[in-house]
Amino acid sequence: MTSRPLDRVGIALAWACGLAVLVVVGSLIGWLAWEGFGTLSLTFITDDARLGPFDQGIAGGIRSPIAGTLIVTALGIAIALPLGIATAVFLTEYRRPVLLARIVGGSVDLLFGVPAVVFALVALAAFTTPWLSPLSTEVTTSGRAYGRSFLVAGIMMSLLALPPITRATQESIAAVPTDLREASYALGKGQLATIRRVVIPGARPGIATGTILGAARIAADTAIAYIVLGGTFFMPAGWYAPSHWSQTLQDTGPTLTSYIYYASPAGEGSDRGAALGAAFVLIVLMLLVNASIGLVSRRRQWRR
């Protein structure tokens, strides 16, 4: 059966759009690789950043910014993932009361559109109360915390990851066949057991997709990282020691995005090569994180 000319035009446009996206992404990654690969070296990746001579530019490497990026991403996902899955289950499997479900759904959509800098300002205002001071080691002479630490940044960045995790999980749960739920009920399982044993495992691909999108939003954020983490690219001394991990979470530090901003011509470091090298490392790091999450999801699905 031959397709109509209009169908062929639509197929051609779809192919053209897909290829255009591929060209844009490939060009971006290729340009970063071409410009930043010359800066990359083992020393650049394994050394900590430091100020250059006469406080001009920066020297050293990006070990601490890489660690800071992984810390805030892990904290944000650890908070947003269970909340996002629970919210998606409520919006798809329960939706009672209806008014509450509508408010929750609207709130999730609203979080999508809130700029990250607003979350940063809210963090500085909310986490300066004395009873929240254990989240940060920085305390002023008045006894009020500054509200700047990896813990605070992770909490606020979880709000960036919550909407994509919730919506992707919600769509995946809705796609689970009703027959599977009915079969579970027929075997004597309750709704909660059905959700835990049937619905959530069936929605695992959507959960993985939402997690990847949420991790990308956290790792790519600059406003929260720069404002809530103090705009520094130094980690506290001995941050990598297991005995200092709790102290490190309560202290400030850099991420790759804050390092890129500082090293770029727009920042104080003015080191274009270091900024491009760190940007290329960030792209590669996100590709590895995405591949790891997808691999774990597929392996659990195969085992099941």
N, C-alpha and C positions, 0 to 999 in steps of 0.2 A: 504494500500500500504506500503510494507516494505521499510525501508530506506537502502541504500547501506552501506557497512562497512566503507567506507571513510566518509560518512555523520555522522555516529555514532562517529567516531574518532574526527571529528571536533566539534561535540556537547560536547563530553567529555572534549576536550581541552578548550572550551569556559567556561564550568562550572569550570574547574580547575583554570583557570586564574581569574575568578570572586571570587572564594573561596580564592585564594591566596591573592588577594587584600584585601578581608575582614579580613583575618587572620593578615595581616601586620598592617592594620589600627587598628583592635581590640587589637593587642598586644601592639602597641604604646600607645593607650589611656589607656589600662589596666596597663601598666608599670608606666605611669605618675600618674595614680590614686593611685597605690600601693605605689610609692615612695613619692609622693607629698601630698597625702591626710592627712598624719600625721601633716603636717605643717599648714593645713588650720584650721582656727578658725574665729569667728566673728571679733575678734580684728585684725587678719591678713588682713581681707578684708576691714575693715572700718577705720583703722588707716593709717596715712601717713608714708612714709619711713623716716628714719633718720639714721645717723651714729651711730654705736655701741660704746662701751667704747674704749677710746684711739684711736679713728678713725680706729678701726679694725672691719671689717665686717659691717653688716647693721642690723638695728633693725626696729621696727615698722611694718607697713603693706603696702598694695599695693593699697590703695584707689586712690592716685594721679596717679600712672601708669595706673590704669583702666580708670580713667577719661581722661588721655592723649590719650590713645588708642581710646576711643570713639570719642574724639574731632577730631583727625586727620582723622579717618575713615569717620566721618560725613562730614568734609570739603572736603576730596578727592572725595567722592561719589557725593556730591552736585555739584562739578565742573565737574566731569567726566561723570555723567549720562546724562545731557542734550547735552553735546558735543558728547558723544558716540552715542546717538539716532539720533541726527542731521546728524552725519557723516554716519551712517548706512543708513539713508533715502536717502542721496545724492548718496551713492554707489549703491543702489538697484533701486531706483525709478527715478533717473535723469541721472546720469553718463554722463553729458555733461558740459564741453567738455571732450572728452574721455581721452586726455592726462592728464588733471587735475585729473580725476578719478583714473587713473593708479598711478599717483604720490601720491595721498592721500592713496590709498590702500597699496602701498609699504611703505609709512611712518608708517601706523598702524602696519604692519608686522615688521618693523624695531624697533618700540617701544617695541614689545614683547621681543626682544633679547638684549636690552640695559640693562646692569647691574644697579642695584639701586644705587650703589656707584657713578656711572657716573652722575646720576641725582643729587646726593648730592653735588658733586663737581661743577656742573653747577649752582646749587642754590647758593653756596657760592660765585661764581664768578659773577653771574647775579644780585643778590640782594644786592650787596655792593655799588650800585650807589646811590648818595644822594637823587634823586627824588623818590626812592623806600623805603627810610628810614621809612615812616609811617607804613610799614608792620612789623617793628621790633623796640623794644625799646632800643636795644643795639646799641650804636653809639660810635665810637672811638673818640679820641681827634681831629682827622683830619676831623671829620664830616661825615665819611663814615660808613654806617651801617654794622654790622657783617653779616646780612642776616640770622639770626637764630630766628625762632619764630614758633608758631603753624600755623600761616597763610602761611608762606613760606613752611613749611613741608606739609601742606594740598595741596598747589598748585603743588608742585613737586610730591607728592604721587598720585595726580589725573592722572599723566602720567602712573602710574603703572596700574590703574584701567581702563584707556581708551581703550586699545586694547581688553581685554575680553568683555567689554560692547559692543564695536562696532561690533566685529565679531559675538557674540552670537545674538545680535539684527539683524544683517544683515542676518544671516541664518534663523532666525525666520520670518523676513519680506518676504524673498524669498519663504517661505513655505505657506504664505497666498494665498489661491486659487485666481486665476485670475478672476473667475466668480464673486467674491465679488466686485472686483474693477469695473468690467463691469456693474454690477447691480447698483453700486453707480453712475457711469457715466450716466446710462440710466435714473436715477431719477433726472438728472440735476445738480449733484454735480461736482465741479471742482476737479482738481488733488490734490490741497492742502487740500480741505475739505475731500476728500477720504482718504488721508493719515492720517489726524487727526481723522476721525470718524471710519475708517474701518481698515486700515493697522496697525497703531500703537496699537490699542486695540487687534487686532488679534495676534500681536507679543509680547504680554505681558509676556507669559511664558519665551521666550528667553531673554527679558529685565531683568526679575527677575534672570535668571540664570547668565547672565553677571554681574549683580549687586552683586550677591553673590560671584562670582569669583573675582571681583574687590575689594570688601570689604576684602576678605581673603588675597589678595596680599598686601593691605595697612596695615592691622593689623599684618601681619607676617613680615613686612619689618624691618630690623635692621639698615642697612647702613644709610638711610635717617634720621631715628629717632635718631640715635646716633650722626651723624655729624651735621645735620641741627638744631636739638634741643639742641645741646651743650653737649651731653653726661652726663646730670645731672639726678638725680632722685628726685629733689626737685621742687615743684610748688611754685609760688609766694604766699606770705601771703594773705589770704582772697580770693583765686582764685575762690572759690565756691559762693561768694556773687554776686548777679545779677549786682550790681553796678560796679564790677570788671571784668565782662566777656570780655568786649572789651580790657581791659588791659591784661587779661590772654591770649587772642589770639595773642597779640603782643609780648608776653614773651615766654621764654623757659620752658621746663618741661619734664617729663619722659613719656615713654610708657612701656607697659609690656615687649616688646622685649628688649628695652634698659635696663630695670630693670633686666631681666633674664641674659643678658650679663654681667652686672655689678656684679650681685650676684653669677654668676657661677665661677667655679675654674679658668676660663680664665680671669676673671675680677678682679677688686680690692677688691670687697666685700668678695669673697671666702666663700659664704654661700650656700652650695649645697641644703639644705632643702628649703630655701627661693626661690631659682631659680626653683626647681622642682614644688613647690607649685604654683608659678606664672605661670609656663608653663601649669600646669593643668587648672588654672583659664582661661588662654588665650584660650585653646581648648574649654572649656565649653562656654566661651563668644562668640566664633565664631559659635558654634553650635546654640546658642540662636539667634544670629543675622541672621544666615542663615534661621532658622525656622521662624523668624518673617517676613523676606522678602518674603519667599515662602507663608506664610499664608496671607499676605496682597495681594499678586498677585492673589492667588486663590479666595479670598473673592471678589475682584473686578471683577474677571471673572464670579463668580457665580451670582453676582448682574446683570451683563450685560446679 
